């Protein structure tokens, strides 16, 4: 079934703040089963791990790039 929201395109469901991000966000990847989002922050050289179910960052890997 197509809803009005789908017909209009992408819809923001919520915003999750990422602390200490400087510069651009380069790539995103998701684990839909675990509801985890991986955010590559090119200028920081970091990879943030976000718990989508909880709506918050749960970790950061430094010195990635």
PDBQT receptor file of N, H, CA, C and O in Angstrom, charges set to zero:
ATOM      1  N   UNK A   1       0.841  -1.174   0.000  1.00  0.00    +0.000 N 
ATOM      2  CA  UNK A   1       0.000   0.000   0.000  1.00  0.00    +0.000 C 
ATOM      3  C   UNK A   1       0.889   1.242   0.000  1.00  0.00    +0.000 C 
ATOM      4  O   UNK A   1       1.838   1.314   0.780  1.00  0.00    +0.000 OA
ATOM      5  N   UNK A   2       0.608   2.190  -0.835  1.00  0.00    +0.000 N 
ATOM      6  H   UNK A   2      -0.163   2.131  -1.469  1.00  0.00    +0.000 HD
ATOM      7  CA  UNK A   2       1.344   3.445  -0.910  1.00  0.00    +0.000 C 
ATOM      8  C   UNK A   2       0.611   4.486  -0.062  1.00  0.00    +0.000 C 
ATOM      9  O   UNK A   2      -0.563   4.780  -0.289  1.00  0.00    +0.000 OA
ATOM     10  N   UNK A   3       1.326   5.033   0.912  1.00  0.00    +0.000 N 
ATOM     11  H   UNK A   3       2.279   4.794   1.097  1.00  0.00    +0.000 HD
ATOM     12  CA  UNK A   3       0.727   6.080   1.746  1.00  0.00    +0.000 C 
ATOM     13  C   UNK A   3       1.112   7.443   1.194  1.00  0.00    +0.000 C 
ATOM     14  O   UNK A   3       1.960   7.541   0.306  1.00  0.00    +0.000 OA
ATOM     15  N   UNK A   4       0.495   8.488   1.714  1.00  0.00    +0.000 N 
ATOM     16  H   UNK A   4      -0.193   8.409   2.435  1.00  0.00    +0.000 HD
ATOM     17  CA  UNK A   4       0.825   9.854   1.281  1.00  0.00    +0.000 C 
ATOM     18  C   UNK A   4       2.286  10.168   1.566  1.00  0.00    +0.000 C 
ATOM     19  O   UNK A   4       2.937  10.860   0.783  1.00  0.00    +0.000 OA
ATOM     20  N   UNK A   5       2.811   9.659   2.694  1.00  0.00    +0.000 N 
ATOM     21  H   UNK A   5       2.283   9.097   3.330  1.00  0.00    +0.000 HD
ATOM     22  CA  UNK A   5       4.215   9.897   3.039  1.00  0.00    +0.000 C 
ATOM     23  C   UNK A   5       5.144   9.256   2.011  1.00  0.00    +0.000 C 
ATOM     24  O   UNK A   5       6.148   9.856   1.627  1.00  0.00    +0.000 OA
ATOM     25  N   UNK A   6       4.821   8.052   1.565  1.00  0.00    +0.000 N 
ATOM     26  H   UNK A   6       4.005   7.564   1.877  1.00  0.00    +0.000 HD
ATOM     27  CA  UNK A   6       5.635   7.379   0.554  1.00  0.00    +0.000 C 
ATOM     28  C   UNK A   6       5.552   8.108  -0.781  1.00  0.00    +0.000 C 
ATOM     29  O   UNK A   6       6.553   8.238  -1.487  1.00  0.00    +0.000 OA
ATOM     30  N   UNK A   7       4.388   8.572  -1.118  1.00  0.00    +0.000 N 
ATOM     31  H   UNK A   7       3.575   8.466  -0.545  1.00  0.00    +0.000 HD
ATOM     32  CA  UNK A   7       4.212   9.266  -2.382  1.00  0.00    +0.000 C 
ATOM     33  C   UNK A   7       5.014  10.567  -2.414  1.00  0.00    +0.000 C 
ATOM     34  O   UNK A   7       5.461  10.992  -3.479  1.00  0.00    +0.000 OA
ATOM     35  N   UNK A   8       5.199  11.199  -1.258  1.00  0.00    +0.000 N 
ATOM     36  H   UNK A   8       4.836  10.854  -0.393  1.00  0.00    +0.000 HD
ATOM     37  CA  UNK A   8       5.931  12.466  -1.183  1.00  0.00    +0.000 C 
ATOM     38  C   UNK A   8       7.438  12.255  -1.183  1.00  0.00    +0.000 C 
ATOM     39  O   UNK A   8       8.179  13.220  -1.366  1.00  0.00    +0.000 OA
ATOM     40  N   UNK A   9       7.916  11.042  -0.988  1.00  0.00    +0.000 N 
ATOM     41  H   UNK A   9       7.314  10.258  -0.839  1.00  0.00    +0.000 HD
ATOM     42  CA  UNK A   9       9.348  10.768  -0.942  1.00  0.00    +0.000 C 
ATOM     43  C   UNK A   9       9.802  10.462   0.473  1.00  0.00    +0.000 C 
ATOM     44  O   UNK A   9       9.030   9.960   1.290  1.00  0.00    +0.000 OA
ATOM     45  N   UNK A  10      11.055  10.766   0.752  1.00  0.00    +0.000 N 
ATOM     46  H   UNK A  10      11.682  11.173   0.088  1.00  0.00    +0.000 HD
ATOM     47  CA  UNK A  10      11.601  10.487   2.082  1.00  0.00    +0.000 C 
ATOM     48  C   UNK A  10      10.989  11.403   3.129  1.00  0.00    +0.000 C 
ATOM     49  O   UNK A  10      10.697  12.569   2.865  1.00  0.00    +0.000 OA
ATOM     50  N   UNK A  11      10.801  10.855   4.317  1.00  0.00    +0.000 N 
ATOM     51  H   UNK A  11      11.039   9.908   4.532  1.00  0.00    +0.000 HD
ATOM     52  CA  UNK A  11      10.211  11.598   5.420  1.00  0.00    +0.000 C 
ATOM     53  C   UNK A  11      11.111  11.445   6.637  1.00  0.00    +0.000 C 
ATOM     54  O   UNK A  11      11.515  10.330   6.968  1.00  0.00    +0.000 OA
ATOM     55  N   UNK A  12      11.429  12.545   7.305  1.00  0.00    +0.000 N 
ATOM     56  H   UNK A  12      11.101  13.450   7.036  1.00  0.00    +0.000 HD
ATOM     57  CA  UNK A  12      12.220  12.494   8.530  1.00  0.00    +0.000 C 
ATOM     58  C   UNK A  12      11.384  11.892   9.652  1.00  0.00    +0.000 C 
ATOM     59  O   UNK A  12      10.308  12.398   9.971  1.00  0.00    +0.000 OA
ATOM     60  N   UNK A  13      11.879  10.813  10.248  1.00  0.00    +0.000 N 
ATOM     61  H   UNK A  13      12.753  10.402   9.988  1.00  0.00    +0.000 HD
ATOM     62  CA  UNK A  13      11.184  10.190  11.374  1.00  0.00    +0.000 C 
ATOM     63  C   UNK A  13      11.678  10.746  12.691  1.00  0.00    +0.000 C 
ATOM     64  O   UNK A  13      10.891  10.976  13.610  1.00  0.00    +0.000 OA
ATOM     65  N   UNK A  14      13.001  10.967  12.790  1.00  0.00    +0.000 N 
ATOM     66  H   UNK A  14      13.641  10.780  12.044  1.00  0.00    +0.000 HD
ATOM     67  CA  UNK A  14      13.584  11.567  13.979  1.00  0.00    +0.000 C 
ATOM     68  C   UNK A  14      15.001  12.003  13.654  1.00  0.00    +0.000 C 
ATOM     69  O   UNK A  14      15.578  11.598  12.645  1.00  0.00    +0.000 OA
ATOM     70  N   UNK A  15      15.547  12.828  14.520  1.00  0.00    +0.000 N 
ATOM     71  H   UNK A  15      15.078  13.157  15.340  1.00  0.00    +0.000 HD
ATOM     72  CA  UNK A  15      16.925  13.297  14.383  1.00  0.00    +0.000 C 
ATOM     73  C   UNK A  15      17.732  12.740  15.539  1.00  0.00    +0.000 C 
ATOM     74  O   UNK A  15      17.306  12.813  16.691  1.00  0.00    +0.000 OA
ATOM     75  N   UNK A  16      18.899  12.183  15.236  1.00  0.00    +0.000 N 
ATOM     76  H   UNK A  16      19.245  12.123  14.299  1.00  0.00    +0.000 HD
ATOM     77  CA  UNK A  16      19.798  11.662  16.267  1.00  0.00    +0.000 C 
ATOM     78  C   UNK A  16      21.089  12.459  16.180  1.00  0.00    +0.000 C 
ATOM     79  O   UNK A  16      21.799  12.389  15.178  1.00  0.00    +0.000 OA
ATOM     80  N   UNK A  17      21.391  13.209  17.220  1.00  0.00    +0.000 N 
ATOM     81  H   UNK A  17      20.813  13.266  18.034  1.00  0.00    +0.000 HD
ATOM     82  CA  UNK A  17      22.588  14.048  17.234  1.00  0.00    +0.000 C 
ATOM     83  C   UNK A  17      23.844  13.192  17.389  1.00  0.00    +0.000 C 
ATOM     84  O   UNK A  17      23.881  12.265  18.198  1.00  0.00    +0.000 OA
ATOM     85  N   UNK A  18      24.867  13.514  16.606  1.00  0.00    +0.000 N 
ATOM     86  H   UNK A  18      24.837  14.267  15.948  1.00  0.00    +0.000 HD
ATOM     87  CA  UNK A  18      26.163  12.858  16.716  1.00  0.00    +0.000 C 
ATOM     88  C   UNK A  18      27.135  13.859  17.333  1.00  0.00    +0.000 C 
ATOM     89  O   UNK A  18      27.320  14.947  16.788  1.00  0.00    +0.000 OA
ATOM     90  N   UNK A  19      27.752  13.516  18.446  1.00  0.00    +0.000 N 
ATOM     91  H   UNK A  19      27.602  12.632  18.889  1.00  0.00    +0.000 HD
ATOM     92  CA  UNK A  19      28.635  14.462  19.123  1.00  0.00    +0.000 C 
ATOM     93  C   UNK A  19      29.968  14.626  18.386  1.00  0.00    +0.000 C 
ATOM     94  O   UNK A  19      30.495  13.679  17.801  1.00  0.00    +0.000 OA
ATOM     95  N   UNK A  20      30.490  15.832  18.429  1.00  0.00    +0.000 N 
ATOM     96  H   UNK A  20      30.062  16.601  18.904  1.00  0.00    +0.000 HD
ATOM     97  CA  UNK A  20      31.840  16.137  17.951  1.00  0.00    +0.000 C 
ATOM     98  C   UNK A  20      32.098  15.752  16.501  1.00  0.00    +0.000 C 
ATOM     99  O   UNK A  20      33.154  15.210  16.178  1.00  0.00    +0.000 OA
ATOM    100  N   UNK A  21      31.147  16.028  15.640  1.00  0.00    +0.000 N 
ATOM    101  H   UNK A  21      30.288  16.469  15.903  1.00  0.00    +0.000 HD
ATOM    102  CA  UNK A  21      31.355  15.785  14.221  1.00  0.00    +0.000 C 
ATOM    103  C   UNK A  21      31.871  17.077  13.591  1.00  0.00    +0.000 C 
ATOM    104  O   UNK A  21      31.245  18.131  13.701  1.00  0.00    +0.000 OA
ATOM    105  N   UNK A  22      33.014  16.976  12.937  1.00  0.00    +0.000 N 
ATOM    106  H   UNK A  22      33.523  16.120  12.848  1.00  0.00    +0.000 HD
ATOM    107  CA  UNK A  22      33.589  18.118  12.225  1.00  0.00    +0.000 C 
ATOM    108  C   UNK A  22      33.733  17.740  10.762  1.00  0.00    +0.000 C 
ATOM    109  O   UNK A  22      34.272  16.679  10.445  1.00  0.00    +0.000 OA
ATOM    110  N   UNK A  23      33.265  18.579   9.883  1.00  0.00    +0.000 N 
ATOM    111  H   UNK A  23      32.827  19.441  10.140  1.00  0.00    +0.000 HD
ATOM    112  CA  UNK A  23      33.398  18.275   8.466  1.00  0.00    +0.000 C 
ATOM    113  C   UNK A  23      32.265  17.425   7.953  1.00  0.00    +0.000 C 
ATOM    114  O   UNK A  23      31.152  17.451   8.478  1.00  0.00    +0.000 OA
ATOM    115  N   UNK A  24      32.571  16.668   6.913  1.00  0.00    +0.000 N 
ATOM    116  H   UNK A  24      33.475  16.647   6.487  1.00  0.00    +0.000 HD
ATOM    117  CA  UNK A  24      31.496  15.972   6.216  1.00  0.00    +0.000 C 
ATOM    118  C   UNK A  24      31.305  14.530   6.686  1.00  0.00    +0.000 C 
ATOM    119  O   UNK A  24      32.231  13.867   7.153  1.00  0.00    +0.000 OA
ATOM    120  N   UNK A  25      30.076  14.085   6.541  1.00  0.00    +0.000 N 
ATOM    121  H   UNK A  25      29.324  14.623   6.162  1.00  0.00    +0.000 HD
ATOM    122  CA  UNK A  25      29.750  12.674   6.727  1.00  0.00    +0.000 C 
ATOM    123  C   UNK A  25      29.862  12.043   5.346  1.00  0.00    +0.000 C 
ATOM    124  O   UNK A  25      29.226  12.504   4.398  1.00  0.00    +0.000 OA
ATOM    125  N   UNK A  26      30.659  11.001   5.230  1.00  0.00    +0.000 N 
ATOM    126  H   UNK A  26      31.176  10.627   6.000  1.00  0.00    +0.000 HD
ATOM    127  CA  UNK A  26      31.045  10.475   3.935  1.00  0.00    +0.000 C 
ATOM    128  C   UNK A  26      30.168   9.314   3.465  1.00  0.00    +0.000 C 
ATOM    129  O   UNK A  26      29.687   9.330   2.332  1.00  0.00    +0.000 OA
ATOM    130  N   UNK A  27      29.955   8.321   4.306  1.00  0.00    +0.000 N 
ATOM    131  H   UNK A  27      30.346   8.308   5.227  1.00  0.00    +0.000 HD
ATOM    132  CA  UNK A  27      29.190   7.136   3.922  1.00  0.00    +0.000 C 
ATOM    133  C   UNK A  27      28.324   6.681   5.094  1.00  0.00    +0.000 C 
ATOM    134  O   UNK A  27      28.623   6.949   6.257  1.00  0.00    +0.000 OA
ATOM    135  N   UNK A  28      27.246   5.986   4.751  1.00  0.00    +0.000 N 
ATOM    136  H   UNK A  28      27.002   5.767   3.806  1.00  0.00    +0.000 HD
ATOM    137  CA  UNK A  28      26.361   5.371   5.743  1.00  0.00    +0.000 C 
ATOM    138  C   UNK A  28      26.178   3.909   5.370  1.00  0.00    +0.000 C 
ATOM    139  O   UNK A  28      26.143   3.557   4.191  1.00  0.00    +0.000 OA
ATOM    140  N   UNK A  29      26.061   3.060   6.390  1.00  0.00    +0.000 N 
ATOM    141  H   UNK A  29      26.089   3.346   7.347  1.00  0.00    +0.000 HD
ATOM    142  CA  UNK A  29      25.724   1.651   6.181  1.00  0.00    +0.000 C 
ATOM    143  C   UNK A  29      24.811   1.229   7.315  1.00  0.00    +0.000 C 
ATOM    144  O   UNK A  29      24.922   1.735   8.431  1.00  0.00    +0.000 OA
ATOM    145  N   UNK A  30      23.912   0.303   7.029  1.00  0.00    +0.000 N 
ATOM    146  H   UNK A  30      23.822  -0.108   6.122  1.00  0.00    +0.000 HD
ATOM    147  CA  UNK A  30      22.982  -0.111   8.079  1.00  0.00    +0.000 C 
ATOM    148  C   UNK A  30      22.935  -1.624   8.218  1.00  0.00    +0.000 C 
ATOM    149  O   UNK A  30      23.130  -2.373   7.261  1.00  0.00    +0.000 OA
ATOM    150  N   UNK A  31      22.669  -2.042   9.448  1.00  0.00    +0.000 N 
ATOM    151  H   UNK A  31      22.510  -1.434  10.226  1.00  0.00    +0.000 HD
ATOM    152  CA  UNK A  31      22.380  -3.431   9.772  1.00  0.00    +0.000 C 
ATOM    153  C   UNK A  31      20.913  -3.424  10.174  1.00  0.00    +0.000 C 
ATOM    154  O   UNK A  31      20.584  -3.162  11.331  1.00  0.00    +0.000 OA
ATOM    155  N   UNK A  32      20.040  -3.708   9.233  1.00  0.00    +0.000 N 
ATOM    156  H   UNK A  32      20.306  -3.921   8.293  1.00  0.00    +0.000 HD
ATOM    157  CA  UNK A  32      18.604  -3.607   9.489  1.00  0.00    +0.000 C 
ATOM    158  C   UNK A  32      18.127  -4.608  10.523  1.00  0.00    +0.000 C 
ATOM    159  O   UNK A  32      17.184  -4.327  11.262  1.00  0.00    +0.000 OA
ATOM    160  N   UNK A  33      18.758  -5.768  10.589  1.00  0.00    +0.000 N 
ATOM    161  H   UNK A  33      19.524  -5.996   9.989  1.00  0.00    +0.000 HD
ATOM    162  CA  UNK A  33      18.365  -6.769  11.566  1.00  0.00    +0.000 C 
ATOM    163  C   UNK A  33      18.640  -6.277  12.982  1.00  0.00    +0.000 C 
ATOM    164  O   UNK A  33      17.785  -6.391  13.861  1.00  0.00    +0.000 OA
ATOM    165  N   UNK A  34      19.831  -5.732  13.200  1.00  0.00    +0.000 N 
ATOM    166  H   UNK A  34      20.525  -5.640  12.487  1.00  0.00    +0.000 HD
ATOM    167  CA  UNK A  34      20.209  -5.242  14.521  1.00  0.00    +0.000 C 
ATOM    168  C   UNK A  34      19.832  -3.801  14.770  1.00  0.00    +0.000 C 
ATOM    169  O   UNK A  34      20.069  -3.281  15.860  1.00  0.00    +0.000 OA
ATOM    170  N   UNK A  35      19.245  -3.136  13.772  1.00  0.00    +0.000 N 
ATOM    171  H   UNK A  35      19.052  -3.558  12.886  1.00  0.00    +0.000 HD
ATOM    172  CA  UNK A  35      18.853  -1.728  13.873  1.00  0.00    +0.000 C 
ATOM    173  C   UNK A  35      20.038  -0.840  14.260  1.00  0.00    +0.000 C 
ATOM    174  O   UNK A  35      19.943   0.006  15.150  1.00  0.00    +0.000 OA
ATOM    175  N   UNK A  36      21.163  -1.061  13.560  1.00  0.00    +0.000 N 
ATOM    176  H   UNK A  36      21.241  -1.748  12.838  1.00  0.00    +0.000 HD
ATOM    177  CA  UNK A  36      22.391  -0.305  13.801  1.00  0.00    +0.000 C 
ATOM    178  C   UNK A  36      22.737   0.475  12.533  1.00  0.00    +0.000 C 
ATOM    179  O   UNK A  36      22.617  -0.042  11.422  1.00  0.00    +0.000 OA
ATOM    180  N   UNK A  37      23.165   1.722  12.712  1.00  0.00    +0.000 N 
ATOM    181  H   UNK A  37      23.262   2.142  13.615  1.00  0.00    +0.000 HD
ATOM    182  CA  UNK A  37      23.627   2.553  11.605  1.00  0.00    +0.000 C 
ATOM    183  C   UNK A  37      25.098   2.883  11.821  1.00  0.00    +0.000 C 
ATOM    184  O   UNK A  37      25.499   3.262  12.922  1.00  0.00    +0.000 OA
ATOM    185  N   UNK A  38      25.895   2.739  10.775  1.00  0.00    +0.000 N 
ATOM    186  H   UNK A  38      25.568   2.431   9.881  1.00  0.00    +0.000 HD
ATOM    187  CA  UNK A  38      27.319   3.074  10.817  1.00  0.00    +0.000 C 
ATOM    188  C   UNK A  38      27.514   4.348  10.001  1.00  0.00    +0.000 C 
ATOM    189  O   UNK A  38      27.092   4.421   8.847  1.00  0.00    +0.000 OA
ATOM    190  N   UNK A  39      28.151   5.348  10.598  1.00  0.00    +0.000 N 
ATOM    191  H   UNK A  39      28.494   5.289  11.536  1.00  0.00    +0.000 HD
ATOM    192  CA  UNK A  39      28.321   6.654   9.961  1.00  0.00    +0.000 C 
ATOM    193  C   UNK A  39      29.806   6.968   9.855  1.00  0.00    +0.000 C 
ATOM    194  O   UNK A  39      30.478   7.149  10.870  1.00  0.00    +0.000 OA
ATOM    195  N   UNK A  40      30.324   7.036   8.622  1.00  0.00    +0.000 N 
ATOM    196  H   UNK A  40      29.778   6.890   7.797  1.00  0.00    +0.000 HD
ATOM    197  CA  UNK A  40      31.730   7.364   8.400  1.00  0.00    +0.000 C 
ATOM    198  C   UNK A  40      31.879   8.877   8.337  1.00  0.00    +0.000 C 
ATOM    199  O   UNK A  40      31.268   9.540   7.499  1.00  0.00    +0.000 OA
ATOM    200  N   UNK A  41      32.695   9.411   9.228  1.00  0.00    +0.000 N 
ATOM    201  H   UNK A  41      33.192   8.873   9.909  1.00  0.00    +0.000 HD
ATOM    202  CA  UNK A  41      32.938  10.853   9.287  1.00  0.00    +0.000 C 
ATOM    203  C   UNK A  41      34.342  11.113   8.752  1.00  0.00    +0.000 C 
ATOM    204  O   UNK A  41      35.337  10.997   9.467  1.00  0.00    +0.000 OA
ATOM    205  N   UNK A  42      34.388  11.465   7.484  1.00  0.00    +0.000 N 
ATOM    206  H   UNK A  42      33.580  11.560   6.903  1.00  0.00    +0.000 HD
ATOM    207  CA  UNK A  42      35.657  11.566   6.760  1.00  0.00    +0.000 C 
ATOM    208  C   UNK A  42      36.640  12.524   7.423  1.00  0.00    +0.000 C 
ATOM    209  O   UNK A  42      37.785  12.146   7.671  1.00  0.00    +0.000 OA
ATOM    210  N   UNK A  43      36.229  13.739   7.711  1.00  0.00    +0.000 N 
ATOM    211  H   UNK A  43      35.299  14.046   7.509  1.00  0.00    +0.000 HD
ATOM    212  CA  UNK A  43      37.157  14.740   8.249  1.00  0.00    +0.000 C 
ATOM    213  C   UNK A  43      37.601  14.417   9.673  1.00  0.00    +0.000 C 
ATOM    214  O   UNK A  43      38.691  14.816  10.083  1.00  0.00    +0.000 OA
ATOM    215  N   UNK A  44      36.767  13.697  10.433  1.00  0.00    +0.000 N 
ATOM    216  H   UNK A  44      35.882  13.374  10.100  1.00  0.00    +0.000 HD
ATOM    217  CA  UNK A  44      37.150  13.258  11.783  1.00  0.00    +0.000 C 
ATOM    218  C   UNK A  44      38.052  12.028  11.733  1.00  0.00    +0.000 C 
ATOM    219  O   UNK A  44      38.841  11.791  12.647  1.00  0.00    +0.000 OA
ATOM    220  N   UNK A  45      37.929  11.252  10.663  1.00  0.00    +0.000 N 
ATOM    221  H   UNK A  45      37.288  11.444   9.921  1.00  0.00    +0.000 HD
ATOM    222  CA  UNK A  45      38.617   9.972  10.610  1.00  0.00    +0.000 C 
ATOM    223  C   UNK A  45      37.991   8.963  11.552  1.00  0.00    +0.000 C 
ATOM    224  O   UNK A  45      38.679   8.089  12.079  1.00  0.00    +0.000 OA
ATOM    225  N   UNK A  46      36.666   9.081  11.770  1.00  0.00    +0.000 N 
ATOM    226  H   UNK A  46      36.106   9.790  11.342  1.00  0.00    +0.000 HD
ATOM    227  CA  UNK A  46      35.979   8.227  12.733  1.00  0.00    +0.000 C 
ATOM    228  C   UNK A  46      34.798   7.507  12.086  1.00  0.00    +0.000 C 
ATOM    229  O   UNK A  46      34.320   7.884  11.016  1.00  0.00    +0.000 OA
ATOM    230  N   UNK A  47      34.348   6.468  12.768  1.00  0.00    +0.000 N 
ATOM    231  H   UNK A  47      34.736   6.162  13.637  1.00  0.00    +0.000 HD
ATOM    232  CA  UNK A  47      33.149   5.734  12.392  1.00  0.00    +0.000 C 
ATOM    233  C   UNK A  47      32.254   5.685  13.623  1.00  0.00    +0.000 C 
ATOM    234  O   UNK A  47      32.608   5.065  14.626  1.00  0.00    +0.000 OA
ATOM    235  N   UNK A  48      31.094   6.337  13.550  1.00  0.00    +0.000 N 
ATOM    236  H   UNK A  48      30.807   6.841  12.736  1.00  0.00    +0.000 HD
ATOM    237  CA  UNK A  48      30.144   6.298  14.654  1.00  0.00    +0.000 C 
ATOM    238  C   UNK A  48      29.202   5.119  14.474  1.00  0.00    +0.000 C 
ATOM    239  O   UNK A  48      28.829   4.775  13.353  1.00  0.00    +0.000 OA
ATOM    240  N   UNK A  49      28.824   4.507  15.582  1.00  0.00    +0.000 N 
ATOM    241  H   UNK A  49      29.127   4.787  16.493  1.00  0.00    +0.000 HD
ATOM    242  CA  UNK A  49      27.871   3.401  15.602  1.00  0.00    +0.000 C 
ATOM    243  C   UNK A  49      26.634   3.907  16.332  1.00  0.00    +0.000 C 
ATOM    244  O   UNK A  49      26.718   4.345  17.479  1.00  0.00    +0.000 OA
ATOM    245  N   UNK A  50      25.482   3.844  15.661  1.00  0.00    +0.000 N 
ATOM    246  H   UNK A  50      25.414   3.488  14.729  1.00  0.00    +0.000 HD
ATOM    247  CA  UNK A  50      24.244   4.409  16.197  1.00  0.00    +0.000 C 
ATOM    248  C   UNK A  50      23.208   3.309  16.366  1.00  0.00    +0.000 C 
ATOM    249  O   UNK A  50      22.942   2.548  15.436  1.00  0.00    +0.000 OA
ATOM    250  N   UNK A  51      22.627   3.228  17.552  1.00  0.00    +0.000 N 
ATOM    251  H   UNK A  51      22.843   3.846  18.308  1.00  0.00    +0.000 HD
ATOM    252  CA  UNK A  51      21.523   2.301  17.839  1.00  0.00    +0.000 C 
ATOM    253  C   UNK A  51      20.232   2.997  17.412  1.00  0.00    +0.000 C 
ATOM    254  O   UNK A  51      19.767   3.914  18.088  1.00  0.00    +0.000 OA
ATOM    255  N   UNK A  52      19.655   2.564  16.294  1.00  0.00    +0.000 N 
ATOM    256  H   UNK A  52      20.032   1.819  15.745  1.00  0.00    +0.000 HD
ATOM    257  CA  UNK A  52      18.457   3.216  15.789  1.00  0.00    +0.000 C 
ATOM    258  C   UNK A  52      17.235   2.967  16.670  1.00  0.00    +0.000 C 
ATOM    259  O   UNK A  52      16.369   3.834  16.781  1.00  0.00    +0.000 OA
ATOM    260  N   UNK A  53      17.158   1.807  17.290  1.00  0.00    +0.000 N 
ATOM    261  H   UNK A  53      17.862   1.103  17.200  1.00  0.00    +0.000 HD
ATOM    262  CA  UNK A  53      16.009   1.503  18.154  1.00  0.00    +0.000 C 
ATOM    263  C   UNK A  53      16.002   2.416  19.378  1.00  0.00    +0.000 C 
ATOM    264  O   UNK A  53      14.948   2.900  19.792  1.00  0.00    +0.000 OA
ATOM    265  N   UNK A  54      17.192   2.651  19.959  1.00  0.00    +0.000 N 
ATOM    266  H   UNK A  54      18.048   2.257  19.623  1.00  0.00    +0.000 HD
ATOM    267  CA  UNK A  54      17.295   3.510  21.142  1.00  0.00    +0.000 C 
ATOM    268  C   UNK A  54      17.388   4.986  20.768  1.00  0.00    +0.000 C 
ATOM    269  O   UNK A  54      17.120   5.855  21.598  1.00  0.00    +0.000 OA
ATOM    270  N   UNK A  55      17.768   5.274  19.519  1.00  0.00    +0.000 N 
ATOM    271  H   UNK A  55      17.986   4.569  18.844  1.00  0.00    +0.000 HD
ATOM    272  CA  UNK A  55      17.866   6.656  19.073  1.00  0.00    +0.000 C 
ATOM    273  C   UNK A  55      19.075   7.390  19.612  1.00  0.00    +0.000 C 
ATOM    274  O   UNK A  55      19.011   8.584  19.904  1.00  0.00    +0.000 OA
ATOM    275  N   UNK A  56      20.214   6.647  19.747  1.00  0.00    +0.000 N 
ATOM    276  H   UNK A  56      20.267   5.677  19.510  1.00  0.00    +0.000 HD
ATOM    277  CA  UNK A  56      21.409   7.304  20.292  1.00  0.00    +0.000 C 
ATOM    278  C   UNK A  56      22.684   6.623  19.797  1.00  0.00    +0.000 C 
ATOM    279  O   UNK A  56      22.684   5.434  19.478  1.00  0.00    +0.000 OA
ATOM    280  N   UNK A  57      23.783   7.407  19.737  1.00  0.00    +0.000 N 
ATOM    281  H   UNK A  57      23.782   8.373  19.996  1.00  0.00    +0.000 HD
ATOM    282  CA  UNK A  57      25.074   6.803  19.402  1.00  0.00    +0.000 C 
ATOM    283  C   UNK A  57      25.518   5.865  20.520  1.00  0.00    +0.000 C 
ATOM    284  O   UNK A  57      25.319   6.157  21.699  1.00  0.00    +0.000 OA
ATOM    285  N   UNK A  58      26.119   4.738  20.145  1.00  0.00    +0.000 N 
ATOM    286  H   UNK A  58      26.281   4.500  19.187  1.00  0.00    +0.000 HD
ATOM    287  CA  UNK A  58      26.573   3.792  21.169  1.00  0.00    +0.000 C 
ATOM    288  C   UNK A  58      28.079   3.563  21.138  1.00  0.00    +0.000 C 
ATOM    289  O   UNK A  58      28.620   2.867  21.997  1.00  0.00    +0.000 OA
ATOM    290  N   UNK A  59      28.755   4.144  20.155  1.00  0.00    +0.000 N 
ATOM    291  H   UNK A  59      28.315   4.710  19.457  1.00  0.00    +0.000 HD
ATOM    292  CA  UNK A  59      30.192   3.977  20.119  1.00  0.00    +0.000 C 
ATOM    293  C   UNK A  59      30.825   4.736  18.976  1.00  0.00    +0.000 C 
ATOM    294  O   UNK A  59      30.149   5.213  18.065  1.00  0.00    +0.000 OA
ATOM    295  N   UNK A  60      32.136   4.834  19.048  1.00  0.00    +0.000 N 
ATOM    296  H   UNK A  60      32.685   4.446  19.788  1.00  0.00    +0.000 HD
ATOM    297  CA  UNK A  60      32.912   5.502  17.986  1.00  0.00    +0.000 C 
ATOM    298  C   UNK A  60      34.231   4.778  17.833  1.00  0.00    +0.000 C 
ATOM    299  O   UNK A  60      34.888   4.446  18.819  1.00  0.00    +0.000 OA
ATOM    300  N   UNK A  61      34.617   4.534  16.590  1.00  0.00    +0.000 N 
ATOM    301  H   UNK A  61      34.083   4.804  15.789  1.00  0.00    +0.000 HD
ATOM    302  CA  UNK A  61      35.921   3.963  16.286  1.00  0.00    +0.000 C 
ATOM    303  C   UNK A  61      36.768   5.091  15.708  1.00  0.00    +0.000 C 
ATOM    304  O   UNK A  61      36.392   5.701  14.707  1.00  0.00    +0.000 OA
ATOM    305  N   UNK A  62      37.908   5.370  16.333  1.00  0.00    +0.000 N 
ATOM    306  H   UNK A  62      38.213   4.875  17.146  1.00  0.00    +0.000 HD
ATOM    307  CA  UNK A  62      38.784   6.456  15.911  1.00  0.00    +0.000 C 
ATOM    308  C   UNK A  62      39.846   5.961  14.943  1.00  0.00    +0.000 C 
ATOM    309  O   UNK A  62      40.079   4.758  14.820  1.00  0.00    +0.000 OA
ATOM    310  N   UNK A  63      40.489   6.907  14.253  1.00  0.00    +0.000 N 
ATOM    311  H   UNK A  63      40.299   7.884  14.352  1.00  0.00    +0.000 HD
ATOM    312  CA  UNK A  63      41.613   6.636  13.346  1.00  0.00    +0.000 C 
ATOM    313  C   UNK A  63      41.250   5.638  12.251  1.00  0.00    +0.000 C 
ATOM    314  O   UNK A  63      42.024   4.723  11.967  1.00  0.00    +0.000 OA
ATOM    315  N   UNK A  64      40.105   5.801  11.646  1.00  0.00    +0.000 N 
ATOM    316  H   UNK A  64      39.477   6.544  11.877  1.00  0.00    +0.000 HD
ATOM    317  CA  UNK A  64      39.651   4.889  10.605  1.00  0.00    +0.000 C 
ATOM    318  C   UNK A  64      40.225   5.222   9.228  1.00  0.00    +0.000 C 
ATOM    319  O   UNK A  64      40.406   4.328   8.401  1.00  0.00    +0.000 OA
ATOM    320  N   UNK A  65      40.515   6.509   8.975  1.00  0.00    +0.000 N 
ATOM    321  H   UNK A  65      40.368   7.235   9.647  1.00  0.00    +0.000 HD
ATOM    322  CA  UNK A  65      40.926   6.914   7.632  1.00  0.00    +0.000 C 
ATOM    323  C   UNK A  65      42.254   7.618   7.691  1.00  0.00    +0.000 C 
ATOM    324  O   UNK A  65      42.775   8.040   6.659  1.00  0.00    +0.000 OA
TER     325      UNK A  65
